[in-house]
Amino acid sequence: MALLGNLRYRPARRLGQLYIGLLLYGVSMALMVRSDLGLDPWDVFHQGLSERTGLSFGTATIVVGAVVLLLWIPLRQRPGIGTVSNVVVIGLVVDATLALLPAGGPLGVRIALLVTGIVANGAATALYLGARLGPGPRDGLMTGFVARRPGWSIRLVRTAIEVTVLALGWLLGGTVGLGTVAYALAIGPLAQFFIPMFAVPDPATATPDPDPAAAAPGTVGPVAPAG
């Protein structure tokens, strides 16, 4: 995949969809952070790193994304414009949104923030993946490992990576709770629901891409119904 991807086909639609998806993804992360009810595995790690280093949540997200992207080199993965944009845009948006959203609040409000954040995250995932301009760095890490180890399943690799980052994030002080479980249970079905709406068909195959089985970053296990 070239850095800019193949933009000859519907470039305005795909670029617009990519950046709307990344903006929505950053907002959804901030909503879940402000709920204080638990985060998805990668964001537990981002939050723990932020608390230990003094970096903002968004900056920690960017740093982790950049480091993960470097791990693509030995895996021979090639980023797209969506991959690089993912690293930068989401971190900037989540910090900006956190600056606007007050912390705390009644439990009912926090539950509403959590539910809205999870649903928005599913839609955002489908938007940026459906643009077909490159997966996020964390998704590429998973698919890179599977490509280099054909005998390994997506389920196994995803679970191993995300259980590891979840445990590290919890040890660093990240928030694990009801939201973590809710995200793990809901994000697969949500992404499966939204992907057909936003997947831009590949003109070479006349079928939507990407494969839902590799979607939904932050889940433990592949997106339903792929397994």
C-alpha positions as CSV (number, residue, x, y, z in Angstrom):
1,M,0.0,0.0,0.0
2,A,1.5,3.3,-1.0
3,L,1.5,6.1,1.5
4,L,-1.1,8.1,-0.3
5,G,-3.1,5.0,-1.3
6,N,-5.1,4.8,-4.5
7,L,-6.9,8.1,-4.6
8,R,-7.9,7.9,-8.2
9,Y,-11.3,6.4,-7.2
10,R,-13.7,8.8,-5.4
11,P,-10.9,10.8,-3.7
12,A,-13.2,13.5,-2.2
13,R,-15.6,11.0,-0.7
14,R,-12.8,8.8,0.7
15,L,-10.7,11.6,2.2
16,G,-13.8,13.3,3.7
17,Q,-14.9,10.0,5.2
18,L,-11.5,9.2,6.6
19,Y,-11.1,12.5,8.5
20,I,-14.7,12.6,9.7
21,G,-14.1,9.1,11.0
22,L,-10.9,10.1,12.8
23,L,-12.5,13.2,14.3
24,L,-15.4,11.1,15.6
25,Y,-13.0,8.5,16.9
26,G,-11.2,11.1,19.0
27,V,-14.4,12.5,20.3
28,S,-15.7,9.0,21.2
29,M,-12.5,8.3,23.2
30,A,-12.9,11.6,25.1
31,L,-16.5,10.7,26.0
32,M,-15.4,7.3,27.4
33,V,-12.6,8.9,29.4
34,R,-15.0,11.5,30.9
35,S,-17.4,8.7,31.8
36,D,-14.7,7.3,34.2
37,L,-16.4,3.9,33.9
38,G,-13.6,2.0,32.1
39,L,-11.9,2.2,28.7
40,D,-11.0,-0.1,25.9
41,P,-7.7,-2.0,26.2
42,W,-5.5,0.4,24.2
43,D,-7.0,3.5,25.9
44,V,-6.4,1.9,29.4
45,F,-2.8,1.8,28.3
46,H,-2.8,5.3,27.0
47,Q,-4.4,6.6,30.2
48,G,-1.9,4.7,32.4
49,L,1.0,6.0,30.4
50,S,-0.4,9.5,30.6
51,E,-0.6,9.4,34.4
52,R,2.9,8.0,34.8
53,T,4.6,10.4,32.4
54,G,2.7,13.6,32.7
55,L,1.9,13.6,29.0
56,S,-1.6,14.5,28.0
57,F,-3.9,11.7,27.1
58,G,-3.8,12.7,23.4
59,T,-0.1,13.0,23.4
60,A,0.3,9.6,24.9
61,T,-2.0,8.2,22.2
62,I,0.2,9.8,19.5
63,V,3.4,8.5,21.0
64,V,2.1,4.9,21.3
65,G,0.7,5.1,17.8
66,A,4.1,6.2,16.4
67,V,6.0,3.5,18.3
68,V,3.5,0.9,17.1
69,L,4.0,2.2,13.5
70,L,7.7,1.6,13.8
71,L,7.0,-2.0,14.6
72,W,5.5,-2.3,11.2
73,I,9.0,-2.1,9.7
74,P,10.1,-5.6,10.6
75,L,6.7,-6.9,9.8
76,R,7.0,-5.3,6.3
77,Q,3.7,-3.5,6.6
78,R,3.3,-0.3,4.5
79,P,1.2,2.6,5.8
80,G,-1.4,4.5,4.0
81,I,-2.4,8.1,4.4
82,G,-5.1,6.9,6.8
83,T,-2.5,5.2,8.9
84,V,-0.4,8.3,9.4
85,S,-3.4,10.5,9.9
86,N,-4.7,8.1,12.5
87,V,-1.6,8.6,14.6
88,V,-1.8,12.4,14.6
89,V,-5.5,13.4,14.2
90,I,-7.0,11.2,16.9
91,G,-4.6,12.3,19.6
92,L,-5.1,16.0,18.8
93,V,-8.9,15.6,18.7
94,V,-9.1,13.7,22.0
95,D,-7.1,16.4,23.8
96,A,-9.2,19.2,22.4
97,T,-12.5,17.4,23.3
98,L,-11.2,16.6,26.9
99,A,-10.5,20.3,27.3
100,L,-14.1,21.1,26.5
101,L,-15.8,18.3,28.5
102,P,-15.9,18.7,32.3
103,A,-14.8,15.8,34.5
104,G,-17.2,14.1,37.0
105,G,-21.0,14.5,37.1
106,P,-23.9,12.3,38.1
107,L,-23.8,8.6,37.4
108,G,-26.6,8.8,34.8
109,V,-24.7,11.4,32.8
110,R,-21.5,9.3,32.9
111,I,-23.4,6.2,31.7
112,A,-24.8,8.3,28.9
113,L,-21.3,9.5,28.0
114,L,-20.1,5.9,28.0
115,V,-22.9,4.6,25.8
116,T,-22.6,7.5,23.3
117,G,-18.8,7.0,23.2
118,I,-19.0,3.3,22.4
119,V,-21.7,3.8,19.7
120,A,-19.7,6.7,18.2
121,N,-16.6,4.6,18.3
122,G,-18.2,1.9,16.3
123,A,-19.4,4.3,13.6
124,A,-16.0,6.0,13.5
125,T,-14.2,2.7,13.0
126,A,-16.5,1.9,10.1
127,L,-16.0,5.4,8.6
128,Y,-12.2,5.4,8.5
129,L,-11.7,1.8,7.6
130,G,-14.4,2.0,4.9
131,A,-12.4,4.8,3.2
132,R,-9.7,2.2,2.4
133,L,-6.8,4.6,2.9
134,G,-4.9,2.5,5.4
135,P,-5.7,0.8,8.7
136,G,-4.7,2.3,12.1
137,P,-1.3,1.4,13.4
138,R,-2.7,-1.0,16.0
139,D,-4.8,-2.8,13.4
140,G,-1.8,-3.1,11.1
141,L,0.3,-4.5,14.0
142,M,-2.3,-7.3,14.3
143,T,-2.6,-8.1,10.6
144,G,1.2,-7.9,10.2
145,F,1.7,-10.6,12.8
146,V,-0.9,-12.8,11.2
147,A,0.7,-12.3,7.7
148,R,4.1,-13.3,9.1
149,R,2.7,-16.2,11.0
150,P,0.0,-17.8,8.7
151,G,-0.8,-20.4,11.3
152,W,-1.9,-17.9,13.8
153,S,-5.5,-16.7,13.8
154,I,-6.7,-13.1,14.0
155,R,-8.5,-14.0,17.2
156,L,-5.4,-15.3,18.9
157,V,-3.2,-12.4,17.8
158,R,-5.7,-9.7,18.7
159,T,-6.5,-11.3,22.0
160,A,-2.8,-11.6,23.0
161,I,-2.0,-8.0,22.0
162,E,-5.0,-6.5,23.7
163,V,-4.9,-8.5,26.9
164,T,-1.2,-7.5,27.1
165,V,-1.8,-3.8,26.7
166,L,-4.9,-4.0,29.0
167,A,-2.8,-5.5,31.8
168,L,0.1,-3.0,31.3
169,G,-2.4,-0.1,31.3
170,W,-4.1,-1.4,34.5
171,L,-0.7,-1.7,36.2
172,L,0.2,1.9,35.1
173,G,-3.1,3.1,36.6
174,G,-5.5,3.1,33.7
175,T,-9.2,2.8,34.3
176,V,-10.6,-0.7,33.9
177,G,-14.3,-1.2,34.7
178,L,-17.8,-1.6,33.4
179,G,-16.9,0.4,30.3
180,T,-14.1,-2.0,29.4
181,V,-16.5,-4.9,29.4
182,A,-19.2,-3.0,27.6
183,Y,-16.8,-1.9,24.9
184,A,-15.5,-5.5,24.4
185,L,-19.0,-6.8,24.0
186,A,-20.5,-4.1,21.9
187,I,-17.8,-2.8,19.5
188,G,-17.9,-5.9,17.3
189,P,-21.6,-5.9,16.6
190,L,-21.6,-2.1,16.2
191,A,-18.8,-2.2,13.7
192,Q,-20.5,-5.0,11.8
193,F,-23.7,-2.9,11.7
194,F,-21.9,0.3,10.5
195,I,-19.4,-1.1,8.1
196,P,-21.8,-1.9,5.3
197,M,-23.1,1.7,5.5
198,F,-19.7,3.3,5.0
199,A,-17.5,0.8,3.1
200,V,-16.6,2.4,-0.2
201,P,-16.6,-0.4,-2.8
202,D,-13.3,-1.4,-4.4
203,P,-13.8,-0.9,-8.2
204,A,-11.3,-3.7,-8.9
205,T,-13.5,-6.3,-7.1
206,A,-16.9,-4.6,-7.0
207,T,-17.2,-5.7,-3.3
208,P,-17.0,-3.6,-0.1
209,D,-13.6,-3.5,1.6
210,P,-12.3,-3.8,4.3
211,D,-13.1,-7.3,5.7
212,P,-15.1,-6.8,8.8
213,A,-13.1,-9.6,10.5
214,A,-10.1,-7.2,10.7
215,A,-12.0,-4.2,11.9
216,A,-12.8,-2.6,15.2
217,P,-9.6,-1.7,17.0
218,G,-9.7,-2.1,20.7
219,T,-11.8,-5.3,20.8
220,V,-10.7,-8.6,22.3
221,G,-11.4,-11.0,19.4
222,P,-12.5,-10.2,15.8
223,V,-15.6,-8.5,14.8
224,A,-18.8,-10.6,14.8
225,P,-19.8,-12.7,13.0
226,A,-16.4,-13.6,11.7
227,G,-15.5,-15.4,15.0
